[in-house]
Amino acid sequence: MLRSLITLAYCFLVISAAPVNELLKGISNFSSDLYRQSANSTSDNVIISPYSVINVLALLAQAAECNTLDELKTELHLYGDKASVAEQFHILYKLLQKSAGNSTFLVANQIYVQQDRSINKRFQEVAVQKFSSGIETVNFANGLKAAEIINRFVGKKTNGKINGLVTPDAFSPITQAILVNAIYFRSDWKYKFEEAYTIEEDFYTSKTERVAVDFMNIKEQFYYGDVPDLDATALEMKYANSNFTFIAILPNNRTGLSALESKMTEYNLATVTSQMSLQEVDVKLPKFKIEFEIKLMDVLKNLGITEIFTPQAELNLLETGESLQVADVIHKAFIEVNERGSEAAAATAALLTFNSLNGGEPQLTFHANHGFVFYIWNESTKTTVFSGRITKFDRN
């Protein structure tokens, strides 16, 4: 049975609505920024979980001080002091979990620390209580064993969809800690595609080049809208008994994906969905599966997050008070979309070192036979959990 998998961080409890609303705006802005930079790094298909990445960085911010903290809060669009930020993430996860309905939505954080070191008591308390993080000691000098432990955790939490997040050579003699976040989401469609109606059609990878792929077909009531500002049409497909939805935005022109992505940097999904209405739509959507891995150091630097990667970083995770810096941030994600639903998974790790088909003519069609962007979105909180694009398919 197919559904959706993902990598996130943990948050729960309750504070006033205003700070959480600010967090939601911040996540929306960061999601757009992260997608733009990640998409610019490749011409291939993309799948990322902005919620996974921001959770790792928000947890890291709990150990940050002075300019390092200010920079993280500014570029992540976070508001309030550290305690307030932690509480906001705590509440948001509870809201997301509550709104999941029949969807499976699981989040796991884990901190790995060098075996002869101990975590700063204040940071440990926040990590455990507000981000539901586990803490485990490992020996990074034994890179093979350390990678095995971390990858086993990620594989378990993502139902085996994310494997090999870190490799033994990711660690060095000065590696002191790794922050890991994993999300798992799975859900069936509200209206499932009938496999008997899946047929092979052309998907255009350029204006004239095309490849034959399997297209799923359904005619049903979906939220659909023409979005003139984006020169595109948008479709929202709901998951069964859930506030999570799948949104696809299709440029009107075969070669319009780059222009659409540029415009989306100034456009949010809430604005797109506000232009949709429930209508009968004939949908043709390709079946697809994507795996994507990216080292985020350059991406984050381009977003203005630079100090955490330098000896000037003030990251006080350790009880000794020694400051650390981030060696890299690794992100890996997976998604599969087929007739029954979607399956997606993602994981993020921050490595820290010492400073050094129906008959008749349909009223409307959504035929995704060329490059498009897509999102797995939580409707009630307006949170982007996954975002990505389809640009090409491998020839059989």
C-alpha positions, -999 to +999 in steps of 0.1 A: +000+000+000+016+033-011+017+065+008+042+092+017+074+093+039+094+123+051+121+137+075+112+164+101+118+175+137+097+172+168+077+200+185+047+200+208+029+219+237+009+252+235+017+289+235-002+318+221-012+317+184+007+348+173+043+334+177+033+302+159+018+323+131+051+341+128+069+308+127+047+296+099+055+328+079+092+321+085+090+285+074+072+296+042+099+321+034+127+298+042+111+270+021+110+292-009+146+304-004+159+268+001+141+254-029+154+282-051+190+276-041+187+238-043+170+239-077+197+262-090+224+236-081+212+211-107+191+207-139+178+173-127+147+164-107+146+177-072+130+166-039+138+183-006+122+187+028+125+223+039+109+214+072+136+188+079+164+213+072+149+242+092+143+218+121+180+208+123+190+245+120+165+256+146+178+230+170+213+241+163+203+277+170+195+266+206+232+262+211+241+295+193+251+328+208+257+364+198+261+371+161+259+334+152+224+332+168+213+365+152+224+353+117+205+320+120+173+337+133+175+363+105+181+340+076+157+313+089+131+340+095+127+330+132+112+354+157+116+358+195+143+345+219+156+310+219+131+297+244+102+312+223+115+296+191+118+262+207+083+265+220+070+275+186+085+244+170+072+223+199+036+234+192+038+233+154+047+196+154+017+189+176-005+208+152+009+190+122+005+156+139-030+164+150-040+174+115-025+143+099-056+123+103-052+090+085-018+100+072+012+086+090+034+116+100+064+108+122+094+130+131+126+120+148+156+141+160+188+126+173+220+141+186+252+121+184+281+133+205+317+121+208+319+095+235+343+114+258+322+145+256+289+156+272+261+179+260+256+213+276+228+208+302+206+237+290+209+226+253+202+190+263+170+200+281+156+220+252+166+193+227+148+166+246+118+185+259+110+207+229+125+189+199+120+153+213+156+145+205+174+114+215+210+117+226+236+090+220+274+089+223+295+074+195+332+073+187+337+093+155+373+081+153+358+048+142+341+063+111+327+030+098+309+022+131+297+058+136+282+059+100+266+025+106+249+037+138+236+069+123+225+054+090+206+026+109+187+052+129+178+072+097+168+041+078+146+029+106+128+063+110+122+066+073+110+031+068+141+022+048+137+049+022+168+070+032+200+049+033+236+060+035+229+095+047+265+097+060+297+079+049+327+070+071+348+097+055+323+123+067+340+123+101+374+137+110+395+135+142+378+167+154+342+157+147+324+163+180+287+161+173+261+154+146+225+166+147+201+144+126+165+149+117+143+124+099+107+126+086+083+099+076+050+106+059+027+083+041-008+086+028-032+072+003-050+095-022-085+105-013-094+095-049-071+067-060-061+063-096-072+031-113-042+011-125-062-001-155-063+035-167-025+041-165-012+044-200+021+053-217+023+088-231+050+113-240+066+136-214+084+166-230+118+172-215+123+202-239+103+219-265+107+190-289+124+162-270+102+136-253+102+103-236+074+078-231+064+073-195+034+059-175+007+084-169-020+079-143-055+091-153-085+101-133-115+124-137-128+137-104-136+167-083-103+185-074-093+220-064-080+236-096-071+271-106-056+291-134-029+314-120-022+341-146+006+357-126+025+325-128+015+317-164+005+283-150-024+261-137-025+245-103-040+213-090-045+202-054-051+165-047-060+156-012-049+126+008-075+104+024-089+118+057-060+141+061-051+178+061-020+170+040-023+176+003-003+172-029-001+204-050+012+204-086+019+237-105+022+232-143+035+260-165+014+267-195+044+264-218+065+233-222+097+253-216+082+275-189+095+257-158+125+281-151+102+311-154+077+295-131+104+287-105+116+323-106+081+337-101+074+313-072+102+330-051+078+359-047+047+337-045+035+314-017+013+284-018-014+300+002-018+326-025-019+299-051-045+278-033-067+309-027-072+310-065-084+274-067-120+262-067-135+227-066-141+216-102-143+184-122-109+179-137-094+153-161-060+147-146-030+130-162-001+128-139+031+108-145+041+081-120+075+091-107+102+083-081+130+107-072+160+104-049+180+135-043+211+143-022+227+176-016+254+191+006+239+223+018+269+244+029+271+265-003+233+267-004+231+280+031+259+304+026+241+318-005+211+324+018+233+343+042+240+316+068+278+318+069+292+322+104+283+286+116+308+273+091+337+295+104+360+295+134+340+326+146+310+304+152+296+305+187+279+271+191+280+259+227+268+223+225+294+209+249+295+210+287+331+221+285+321+254+269+343+248+239+328+264+208+321+243+177+316+251+140+296+232+114+316+212+089+287+206+065+249+200+064+238+169+044+203+165+031+189+134+014+153+129+002+131+105-016+096+105-031+074+081-050+040+089-065+018+062-080-018+052-083-024+046-045-006+076-031+027+092-024+058+080-005+084+104+005+113+105+030+141+129+039+169+132+064+192+161+073+225+159+093+246+188+106+282+178+113+300+198+140+337+200+147+360+221+168+366+256+155+393+251+132-098+076-178-135+084-186-153+090-219-165+124-232-149+158-233-139+171-198-145+206-187-109+210-175-077+192-180-045+190-160-021+171-182+014+172-166+033+162-197+062+186-192+083+200-163+063+210-132+068+218-095+051+199-067+046+202-029+034+181-001+017+207+020-002+208+053-034+227+046-043+236+082-009+251+091+001+261+055+035+243+061+055+230+032+069+196+042+083+186+008+089+205-024+104+194-057+102+194-095+100+169-123+121+178-154+130+145-170+126+108-170+152+081-178+145+063-210+136+026-205 
